[in-house]
Amino acid sequence: MFRCAIRPRAGEQVAETQELSRGGGTGIPAAVLGLLGGLFHLVGVAGGAVLMVGDGDLGRALLTFLLHLVVAGLLISGGVGLVLAKPLGRAITIAGAVAAILLYLAVLVLGAFDVYFLGLTVRTLPVGYVTILCVPAVTTLALAIVAPTGRWVTHGWS
């Protein structure tokens, strides 16, 4: 006799397993935002190189070039690491997003004291511009730091 059991028999324990998302819904967007942010900062690297050639203030141009290079390197390598679902990629993406946010805040703070870099000129305090720049960096940080992204880099694509 064949029996089709839909419900457990009286007295049987049913183990209910709840499968958690592996975090691709946060890990992949964090990777994409990290890569896009890195490309944005590569444009800043090019701008810093142009400033070094044509600007009279070599220190300001070199600072612009190096800061953009560091942030671009962190965000791009972290984004690639996240695409490959590596824990180090997550850590580097978090570091790159934090570095970008600190860079944008430094622009505001130093601009208030008439110290300008990153291609900004005297009497330019771009609060709106920096606020717009902070949105993708904060979003990247938030997506990279949440627990589902941690699961993503632990379990990966499999």
N, C-alpha and C positions, 0 to 999 in steps of 0.2 A: 504494500500500500504506500503510495506517495503522499507526502504531506507538504503543503506549501505554507511555511510559517511566516506570517506577516507580523504577528505579535509574539512576544516571548511567552513561554509557558509560565504558569503560576510558579513563583519562587525563584525564577531565573533572574540573574542580574544582567542588566544591559549596560555595557560600557559605552558612554557617549563621548566620542572624540570630536573635539572642535579643532579644525585645521585653521591655523593662522595664515594670513597672507604672507608670502615670502618678502614682500616689500618692494617689488618691482614698480609698483605704482608711485612710490616716492623715490626710489633709488635711480630709476631711469630719468625722470625729470630733473633730479639734482645733477645727474651727469650731463644732461643736455645744457642746463643753465650754466654749469661750471665751464663747459667747453665754449659756450657763447660768450661768457664773461671773459674767458681767456683770450678769445679772438678780439674782443673789444679792447682789452689791454695791449694786445699786439699792435693795434692801431696807435695806441699811446706810445709804444716803444718806437714805432716809426716816427711819430711826432717828436719824441725826445731826440732821436737821431738828427732830424731836421733842425731842431733847436740848437744842437751842439755845433752844427755847421754854420748856421746863420745868426745865432743869438750872441749878443755881446756878453751875457752872463753865463759863463761856462758851468759854474757850480749849479745854478738853477736847472740848466739843460741836462746836466749829468744826473742830478737828482730825479728829474722827471723820467729820464731814460731808465735808470736802475729800478726805481719803484714800480714802474709799469712792467718791467722785465720780470721782477720777482713775483708780482701778483699774477701775471700771465702764465709764468711757469708753474706756479702752484695750482691755478685753476685748470689749466689744460692737463697736467699730469694727473691731478685728482679726478677730473672728469673721465679720462681714459681708464683710470683705475676703477672707477665706479661702473663704467660700461662692462669691464671685465669682472665685476663683482668681487673686488679685492678689498679687504679691510683697510689696507694702507691707502687705497684710493679714497675711501671715505674720510680718513683722517686728514689727508692732504687737501681734499675739497673743503673740509671744515676750516682748515688753516688758511686756505686761499680766500674763502669768503670773509673770514674775520680780518685778514690783512686788507682786503678791499674796503671793508667798512671802516677800519681804522684809518686808511688812507683818505677816504672821503671826509671823515670827521676832522682829520688833520688839515685838510684844505680849508675847512670852515674856521677852525680855531686859529690857524696861522694867518688866514686872510683877515680875521678880525684885528690882528696885530700888524697889519700891513706887510706880511711876509707871503709872497706869492710864488707858487711853483705849479707844475703840471700844465704849463702853457697859459696860465691865467695872468692877466695884466693888472697893473695898479688900479685900485678903486673898483675892483670886480669882486663882489662877494656873492657867488652864485648859489644862494640857499636853495632855490627851486631846482637848479641843475643837479646839485649834489643829492637832494632828496630823491629825485628821479633815479639817479645812479644807485642809491642805496636800496631801492625796492628789489631789483633782481639779486643783489648780494645778500640781502636779508632772507629772501625767498630761498636762495640756494642753501644758505646756512640752515634754515628751518627744515628743509627737506632732507638735508644730509644728516642732521643730528637726531631725527626721530627714530624710534625703535624699529619700525618696519624697514628702514634702510639698513639698520644693523642686521636684521634678519636676511635682507637681500645679500649683503656681502658675506654672510655666513653660509647661506644655502646656494646662492647664485642662480644661474640659469637652469639648473637641473630640477 
